[in-house]
Amino acid sequence: MKQLHTKVWITFLILVGFVFLTKAQDTLKLTFQEAVSMALAKNLEYRILENNQEILKKETLTAWSNHLPSANINSSFLRQTGQQFQQIEGEIVVTKESNEILSPGLSVSMPVFNAGRRILDTQSSILAQKAGEKGLERARQQVVFDVSRRYMQVLLDQELLKIAHENVLNQKQILIQIEGFVEAGLRTISDLYNQQAEVARLESILLDAELTLENDRWLLVEYLQMEVNTIPVLENVSPEELMGELSDQDMDQLVQLALSKRPDLQQQSLLTSSFKKDVQAIKAMLLPRVNAFYNYGTFYTSLDNRSVSTQLFEIYPQNTIGLSLGIPIFNGFQSRLDVARGKMAYQNQVLRKEAFDRKVYQDVRLAYQNYQVALKKVSNASIRLVAAKEAQQAVSERFRLGLSDFLDLSAANQTLVSAQSDQAQANFTLYFQAVLMNFALGNL
């Protein structure tokens, strides 16, 4: 008896410690949408994808700019010492002195024909950018899914902790009743000891529920990367907010919906088209190329006594305009190697796309089956809870009248608590399976 009271006091002190620990830490009220926004702002993988998307945008801009002429200004300044050759009045005069030379110039070039490579490169860049946007969208859905799972687990732990706490209070009231029955001689002392042991067992379960809640809460805090010593106080979510709208469609219709809406599958399709454009652009390098060019150059030398502006703008300026033709003949098979690599990259992407098609079907099928099972479990849990409540009330009344023993009462109480826990788990499992279903459909 003394040992039992000691255990009760230890349990009480631990619970008080949890309360003071929570109060010593900062609490932050958090809604589901706020948790998602916080995760999107701090999730490492999502932020990396956002940065990569900026690079894809720059690559697309570069591909568009390649359709415009390229222009370069060049200039050189040099000093020559020693023999200098000059052409003066039809004669070449050799002198030995220092000569300072300034040679500015402008060159402009533009492809006229390159077998459509510029167009193919631009199309490939646009497709790659769109694929990145789809990948970013799927990453956003993944973050929402991860937050949903952790968020709902904490809410479930809170509900199970509430059930465990209420169960301890109810059993303590029964313990008080049994103490009165023992004093009145209506119950044996063994019933009292059994009930005391039952209360101690349930208090241990309460501690386990408290510890589970703390662990899952800290997992959520870590995922959201919240500040140290900050405890989130979560607001409840409505089933509609997490379940969304699930239509009464069959498996084939759901698969087709997923095939049309899954961002990651759309990303793979866009990447496949982008790789195909890359192969075509590489093949274009094997064909002749025609470029138009324009060059402007001028010259200044210190050996000429005329002014700098006169030499640069009147005497020595030269303008050159023309076309250049390039015909690839042999470059060590480098172009053919590039074509082979491009083909392999394209074929590998086709294989990834086919694998994603199969994965989408498997994801939808598994999510659909789990969702249907979760619906049935909710219905079964509700029926079981109603029956467990009626049974516990009947056994409690029989125990009060002395028509039932302690074992029957204990079994009825355990069945009721188990039914309450099963119903809570069934409800949250249904919510989570609905989220999983929307995630598999690309609808989250």
C-alpha positions as CSV (number, residue, x, y, z in Angstrom):
1,M,0.0,0.0,0.0
2,K,2.8,2.4,0.9
3,Q,4.7,1.5,-2.4
4,L,1.5,2.3,-4.4
5,H,1.1,5.7,-2.8
6,T,4.8,6.4,-3.6
7,K,4.2,5.6,-7.3
8,V,1.2,7.9,-7.3
9,W,3.3,10.7,-5.9
10,I,6.1,10.1,-8.4
11,T,3.6,10.2,-11.2
12,F,2.1,13.4,-9.9
13,L,5.5,15.1,-9.6
14,I,6.4,14.1,-13.2
15,L,3.2,15.5,-14.5
16,V,3.8,18.8,-12.6
17,G,7.3,18.9,-14.1
18,F,5.9,18.6,-17.6
19,V,3.5,21.5,-16.8
20,F,6.3,23.8,-15.5
21,L,8.6,22.8,-18.4
22,T,5.9,23.8,-20.9
23,K,5.2,27.1,-19.1
24,A,9.0,27.9,-19.0
25,Q,9.0,27.7,-22.8
26,D,7.4,30.1,-25.3
27,T,4.1,29.0,-26.8
28,L,3.0,30.0,-30.3
29,K,-0.5,29.5,-31.6
30,L,-0.3,27.9,-35.0
31,T,-2.9,27.2,-37.6
32,F,-2.5,24.6,-40.3
33,Q,-2.0,27.2,-43.1
34,E,0.5,29.1,-40.9
35,A,2.5,25.8,-40.4
36,V,2.5,25.2,-44.2
37,S,3.7,28.8,-44.9
38,M,6.4,28.4,-42.3
39,A,7.6,25.1,-43.8
40,L,7.6,26.6,-47.4
41,A,9.7,29.5,-46.2
42,K,12.3,27.4,-44.4
43,N,12.3,24.0,-46.1
44,L,15.8,23.4,-47.4
45,E,14.9,21.3,-50.5
46,Y,12.1,23.6,-51.5
47,R,14.3,26.7,-51.3
48,I,17.0,25.0,-53.3
49,L,14.5,24.2,-56.0
50,E,13.4,27.8,-56.0
51,N,17.0,28.9,-56.6
52,N,17.4,26.4,-59.4
53,Q,14.3,27.7,-61.0
54,E,15.9,31.2,-61.2
55,I,18.8,29.6,-63.1
56,L,16.3,28.0,-65.5
57,K,14.7,31.4,-66.1
58,K,18.1,32.9,-66.9
59,E,18.9,30.1,-69.3
60,T,15.6,30.7,-71.1
61,L,16.4,34.4,-71.4
62,T,19.8,33.6,-72.8
63,A,18.3,31.3,-75.4
64,W,16.0,34.1,-76.5
65,S,18.8,36.6,-76.7
66,N,20.8,34.2,-79.0
67,H,18.4,35.2,-81.8
68,L,19.8,38.7,-81.6
69,P,23.1,39.8,-83.1
70,S,26.2,39.6,-80.9
71,A,28.3,42.8,-80.7
72,N,31.8,43.4,-79.2
73,I,33.9,46.4,-78.8
74,N,37.6,45.7,-78.9
75,S,40.6,48.0,-78.4
76,S,44.4,47.5,-78.0
77,F,47.2,49.9,-77.2
78,L,50.8,49.0,-77.6
79,R,54.3,50.6,-77.8
80,Q,56.8,49.4,-80.3
81,T,60.6,50.2,-80.0
82,G,63.0,49.5,-82.8
83,Q,62.6,49.3,-86.5
84,Q,59.4,50.8,-87.8
85,F,58.1,50.3,-91.3
86,Q,56.1,53.2,-92.8
87,Q,54.6,53.6,-96.3
88,I,55.1,57.2,-97.4
89,E,54.3,58.3,-100.9
90,G,54.5,54.9,-102.4
91,E,57.8,54.0,-100.6
92,I,58.5,52.0,-97.5
93,V,60.7,53.8,-95.1
94,V,62.5,52.0,-92.3
95,T,63.3,54.0,-89.2
96,K,64.4,53.2,-85.7
97,E,62.3,54.8,-83.0
98,S,59.4,54.3,-80.6
99,N,55.9,53.9,-82.0
100,E,52.7,54.1,-79.9
101,I,49.7,52.4,-81.6
102,L,46.0,52.5,-80.7
103,S,43.6,50.1,-82.5
104,P,39.9,50.4,-81.5
105,G,37.2,48.4,-83.3
106,L,33.7,47.0,-83.4
107,S,32.6,43.6,-84.5
108,V,29.0,42.4,-85.0
109,S,27.9,38.9,-86.0
110,M,24.6,37.1,-86.5
111,P,23.8,33.5,-87.5
112,V,21.9,33.4,-90.8
113,F,21.5,29.6,-91.0
114,N,22.4,26.9,-88.5
115,A,19.8,24.2,-89.3
116,G,17.3,25.6,-86.7
117,R,19.6,25.1,-83.7
118,R,18.7,28.5,-82.1
119,I,15.0,27.7,-82.3
120,L,15.5,24.2,-80.9
121,D,17.7,25.5,-78.0
122,T,15.0,28.1,-77.2
123,Q,12.3,25.5,-77.2
124,S,14.3,23.2,-75.1
125,S,15.0,26.0,-72.5
126,I,11.3,26.9,-72.4
127,L,10.3,23.3,-71.8
128,A,13.0,22.9,-69.1
129,Q,11.7,26.0,-67.3
130,K,8.2,24.7,-67.4
131,A,9.4,21.4,-66.1
132,G,11.1,23.2,-63.2
133,E,7.9,25.0,-62.4
134,K,6.0,21.7,-62.2
135,G,8.8,20.2,-60.0
136,L,8.5,23.2,-57.7
137,E,4.7,22.7,-57.6
138,R,5.2,19.1,-56.6
139,A,7.7,20.0,-54.0
140,R,5.2,22.4,-52.6
141,Q,2.6,19.6,-52.4
142,Q,5.2,17.4,-50.7
143,V,5.8,20.1,-48.0
144,V,2.0,20.4,-47.5
145,F,1.8,16.6,-47.2
146,D,4.7,16.4,-44.7
147,V,3.2,19.2,-42.6
148,S,-0.2,17.5,-42.7
149,R,1.2,14.2,-41.5
150,R,3.1,15.7,-38.6
151,Y,0.3,18.2,-37.7
152,M,-2.4,15.6,-37.6
153,Q,-0.1,13.3,-35.5
154,V,0.2,15.9,-32.9
155,L,-3.6,16.5,-32.9
156,L,-4.1,12.7,-32.5
157,D,-1.6,12.6,-29.6
158,Q,-3.5,15.4,-27.9
159,E,-6.8,13.5,-28.3
160,L,-5.3,10.3,-27.0
161,L,-3.8,12.2,-24.0
162,K,-7.2,13.7,-23.3
163,I,-8.7,10.2,-23.3
164,A,-6.0,8.8,-21.0
165,H,-6.4,11.7,-18.6
166,E,-10.2,11.3,-18.5
167,N,-9.7,7.5,-17.9
168,V,-7.4,8.2,-14.9
169,L,-10.0,10.5,-13.4
170,N,-12.8,8.0,-13.9
171,Q,-10.8,5.2,-12.4
172,K,-9.9,7.3,-9.4
173,Q,-13.6,8.0,-8.8
174,I,-14.3,4.2,-8.9
175,L,-11.4,3.8,-6.5
176,I,-13.1,6.1,-4.0
177,Q,-16.4,4.2,-4.4
178,I,-14.6,0.9,-3.8
179,E,-13.0,2.3,-0.7
180,G,-16.4,3.1,0.6
181,F,-17.7,-0.4,-0.3
182,V,-14.8,-2.0,1.6
183,E,-15.4,0.1,4.7
184,A,-19.1,-0.9,4.5
185,G,-18.1,-4.6,4.1
186,L,-19.7,-4.8,0.6
187,R,-16.4,-5.5,-1.2
188,T,-13.2,-7.4,-0.3
189,I,-9.9,-5.8,0.3
190,S,-8.6,-7.5,-2.9
191,D,-10.9,-5.4,-5.0
192,L,-9.4,-2.3,-3.5
193,Y,-5.9,-3.4,-4.2
194,N,-6.8,-4.4,-7.7
195,Q,-8.3,-1.0,-8.4
196,Q,-5.3,0.8,-6.9
197,A,-3.1,-1.2,-9.2
198,E,-5.3,-0.3,-12.1
199,V,-5.1,3.4,-11.3
200,A,-1.3,3.2,-11.2
201,R,-1.2,1.4,-14.5
202,L,-3.4,4.0,-16.2
203,E,-1.2,6.8,-14.8
204,S,1.7,5.1,-16.4
205,I,-0.2,5.0,-19.7
206,L,-1.0,8.7,-19.2
207,L,2.8,9.4,-18.9
208,D,3.5,7.5,-22.1
209,A,0.8,9.5,-23.9
210,E,2.4,12.7,-22.6
211,L,5.8,11.6,-23.7
212,T,4.5,10.6,-27.2
213,L,2.9,14.0,-27.6
214,E,6.1,15.8,-26.7
215,N,8.2,13.7,-29.1
216,D,5.8,14.2,-32.0
217,R,5.5,17.9,-31.2
218,W,9.2,18.3,-31.3
219,L,9.3,16.5,-34.7
220,L,6.9,19.1,-36.0
221,V,9.0,21.9,-34.5
222,E,12.1,20.5,-36.1
223,Y,10.5,20.2,-39.5
224,L,9.2,23.8,-39.3
225,Q,12.6,24.9,-38.0
226,M,11.0,27.0,-35.3
227,E,13.1,28.8,-32.7
228,V,14.5,27.0,-29.8
229,N,12.2,26.7,-26.7
230,T,9.1,27.5,-28.8
231,I,6.2,25.2,-28.3
232,P,3.4,25.3,-31.0
233,V,-0.2,25.3,-29.8
234,L,-2.1,23.8,-32.7
235,E,-5.6,24.7,-33.7
236,N,-7.9,22.0,-34.8
237,V,-8.6,21.4,-38.4
238,S,-11.9,20.6,-40.0
239,P,-12.1,17.3,-42.0
240,E,-13.2,19.3,-45.1
241,E,-10.0,21.4,-44.9
242,L,-7.7,18.4,-45.1
243,M,-10.0,15.9,-47.0
244,G,-10.8,18.2,-49.9
245,E,-13.4,17.0,-52.4
246,L,-13.1,13.4,-53.3
247,S,-15.6,12.4,-56.0
248,D,-17.3,9.1,-56.4
249,Q,-15.1,8.0,-59.3
250,D,-13.8,4.6,-60.0
251,M,-10.2,3.6,-60.1
252,D,-9.8,4.1,-63.9
253,Q,-11.2,7.6,-63.6
254,L,-9.0,8.5,-60.7
255,V,-5.9,7.2,-62.5
256,Q,-6.7,9.3,-65.5
257,L,-7.2,12.3,-63.2
258,A,-3.8,11.7,-61.7
259,L,-2.2,11.4,-65.1
260,S,-3.6,14.7,-66.1
261,K,-2.9,16.6,-62.9
262,R,0.2,15.2,-61.2
263,P,2.9,18.0,-61.5
264,D,5.8,15.5,-61.2
265,L,4.4,13.5,-64.1
266,Q,3.9,16.6,-66.2
267,Q,7.5,17.6,-65.2
268,Q,8.8,14.3,-66.7
269,S,6.8,14.8,-69.9
270,L,8.2,18.3,-70.3
271,L,11.7,17.0,-69.6
272,T,11.3,14.3,-72.2
273,S,10.3,16.9,-74.8
274,S,13.2,19.1,-73.8
275,F,15.8,16.3,-74.1
276,K,14.4,15.5,-77.5
277,K,14.9,19.1,-78.6
278,D,18.4,18.9,-77.3
279,V,19.2,15.9,-79.5
280,Q,17.8,17.7,-82.6
281,A,19.9,20.8,-81.7
282,I,23.1,18.7,-81.4
283,K,22.4,17.1,-84.8
284,A,22.1,20.5,-86.3
285,M,25.8,21.0,-85.5
286,L,26.7,18.4,-88.2
287,L,25.2,20.6,-90.9
288,P,26.7,23.7,-92.6
289,R,26.4,27.0,-90.9
290,V,26.2,30.5,-92.4
291,N,27.0,33.6,-90.3
292,A,26.7,37.3,-91.3
293,F,29.4,39.6,-89.9
294,Y,30.3,43.3,-89.8
295,N,33.7,44.7,-88.6
296,Y,34.7,48.3,-88.0
297,G,38.3,49.1,-87.2
298,T,40.5,52.1,-87.1
299,F,44.1,53.0,-86.3
300,Y,46.3,55.6,-84.7
301,T,50.1,55.7,-84.7
302,S,52.5,58.2,-83.2
303,L,54.7,58.1,-86.3
304,D,52.0,60.0,-88.2
305,N,52.0,63.7,-87.4
306,R,48.3,64.2,-88.0
307,S,46.0,64.5,-85.1
308,V,44.5,61.5,-83.2
309,S,40.9,62.3,-84.3
310,T,42.0,62.7,-88.0
311,Q,43.7,59.4,-88.0
312,L,40.9,57.5,-86.1
313,F,37.9,59.0,-87.9
314,E,39.2,60.1,-91.4
315,I,42.4,58.4,-92.5
316,Y,42.4,54.8,-91.2
317,P,38.8,53.6,-90.6
318,Q,37.9,50.4,-92.3
319,N,34.4,48.8,-92.7
320,T,34.0,45.1,-93.5
321,I,30.7,43.3,-94.1
322,G,30.2,39.8,-95.4
323,L,29.1,36.2,-94.9
324,S,31.0,33.2,-93.6
325,L,30.3,29.6,-94.4
326,G,31.3,26.8,-92.1
327,I,31.1,23.1,-93.1
328,P,31.9,20.5,-90.5
329,I,34.2,17.8,-91.9
330,F,36.2,16.3,-89.1
331,N,36.6,17.2,-85.5
332,G,37.7,14.0,-83.9
333,F,34.2,12.6,-83.8
334,Q,33.3,15.0,-81.0
335,S,30.0,16.0,-82.7
336,R,29.0,12.4,-83.1
337,L,29.9,11.8,-79.4
338,D,27.7,14.7,-78.4
339,V,24.9,13.3,-80.5
340,A,25.3,9.8,-78.8
341,R,25.3,11.3,-75.4
342,G,22.2,13.4,-76.2
343,K,20.4,10.3,-77.5
344,M,21.2,8.3,-74.3
345,A,20.0,11.2,-72.1
346,Y,16.8,11.3,-74.0
347,Q,16.3,7.5,-73.9
348,N,17.0,7.5,-70.1
349,Q,14.4,10.2,-69.7
350,V,11.9,8.2,-71.6
351,L,12.5,5.3,-69.2
352,R,12.0,7.6,-66.2
353,K,8.7,8.8,-67.7
354,E,7.5,5.3,-68.2
355,A,8.5,4.4,-64.6
356,F,6.5,7.5,-63.4
357,D,3.5,6.3,-65.3
358,R,3.6,3.0,-63.4
359,K,4.2,4.8,-60.1
360,V,1.2,7.1,-60.5
361,Y,-1.0,4.1,-61.1
362,Q,0.4,2.3,-58.0
363,D,0.1,5.4,-55.8
364,V,-3.5,6.1,-56.8
365,R,-4.5,2.4,-56.4
366,L,-2.9,2.1,-52.9
367,A,-4.3,5.4,-51.7
368,Y,-7.8,4.5,-53.0
369,Q,-7.7,1.2,-51.2
370,N,-6.4,2.7,-47.9
371,Y,-9.1,5.4,-48.1
372,Q,-11.9,2.9,-48.5
373,V,-10.6,0.8,-45.6
374,A,-10.3,4.0,-43.5
375,L,-14.0,4.8,-44.2
376,K,-15.0,1.3,-43.0
377,K,-12.9,1.6,-39.9
378,V,-14.5,4.9,-38.9
379,S,-17.9,3.2,-39.2
380,N,-16.8,0.2,-37.2
381,A,-15.1,2.3,-34.6
382,S,-18.3,4.3,-34.0
383,I,-20.4,1.1,-33.6
384,R,-17.8,-0.3,-31.2
385,L,-17.7,2.8,-29.1
386,V,-21.5,2.9,-28.7
387,A,-21.5,-0.7,-27.7
388,A,-18.6,-0.3,-25.3
389,K,-20.3,2.6,-23.5
390,E,-23.5,0.6,-23.0
391,A,-21.5,-2.4,-21.8
392,Q,-19.4,-0.3,-19.4
393,Q,-22.5,1.4,-17.9
394,A,-24.3,-2.0,-17.5
395,V,-21.2,-3.6,-15.8
396,S,-20.7,-0.6,-13.6
397,E,-24.3,-0.8,-12.4
398,R,-24.0,-4.5,-11.7
399,F,-20.7,-4.0,-9.9
400,R,-22.4,-1.3,-7.7
401,L,-25.1,-3.8,-6.9
402,G,-22.7,-6.5,-6.1
403,L,-23.8,-8.7,-9.1
404,S,-20.5,-8.5,-10.9
405,D,-16.8,-8.8,-9.8
406,F,-13.9,-6.5,-10.3
407,L,-12.5,-8.4,-13.4
408,D,-15.7,-7.8,-15.3
409,L,-15.5,-4.1,-14.4
410,S,-11.9,-3.8,-15.4
411,A,-12.5,-5.5,-18.7
412,A,-15.4,-3.3,-19.5
413,N,-13.4,-0.1,-18.7
414,Q,-10.4,-1.3,-20.8
415,T,-12.8,-2.1,-23.7
416,L,-14.3,1.4,-23.5
417,V,-10.9,3.1,-23.4
418,S,-9.7,1.0,-26.3
419,A,-12.9,1.9,-28.3
420,Q,-12.3,5.6,-27.6
421,S,-8.7,5.4,-28.8
422,D,-9.7,3.4,-31.8
423,Q,-12.3,5.9,-32.8
424,A,-9.8,8.8,-32.5
425,Q,-7.2,7.0,-34.5
426,A,-9.8,6.0,-37.1
427,N,-10.9,9.6,-37.6
428,F,-7.4,10.9,-37.9
429,T,-6.4,8.0,-40.2
430,L,-9.4,8.9,-42.4
431,Y,-8.2,12.5,-42.6
432,F,-4.7,11.5,-43.4
433,Q,-5.8,9.0,-46.0
434,A,-7.8,11.7,-47.7
435,V,-4.7,13.9,-47.7
436,L,-2.7,11.0,-49.1
437,M,-5.4,10.4,-51.8
438,N,-5.3,14.1,-52.9
439,F,-1.5,13.9,-52.9
440,A,-1.5,10.9,-55.1
441,L,-3.9,12.7,-57.5
442,G,-1.7,15.8,-57.6
443,N,-4.7,17.7,-56.1
444,L,-3.2,18.7,-52.7
